[in-house]
Amino acid sequence: MKSKKSDMKDFILQIYVLDLLRALKTPRRFNDLTKTIKNKGTLTIKLSKMKELGLIKTVPRKIEDTYTNSYVVSKKGKVVLKKLEEII
């Protein structure tokens, strides 16, 4: 069985992960993120895994008169993003 650390390393090297971390420097709704990943199924899987690994979190946000959940990079995600950008 893989360790969580090994799982994290394998995941962050996958396509779209860096793009999503960059996009989520500011809160974004799911529909906003379909500009980064067009396939909603792939986007759902990536966001789920990123949340499971603690790279992102959901935050409530008020847009006009409606409250909605948005995704944003967590502290852990910011550290990972910084390290990835240093090596790329």
Secondary structure, 3 states (H helix, E strand, C coil): CCCHHHHHHHHHCCCCHHHHHHHCCCCECHHHHCCCCCCHHHHHHHHHHHHHCCCEEEEEEEECCEEEEEEEECHHHHHHHHHHHHHC
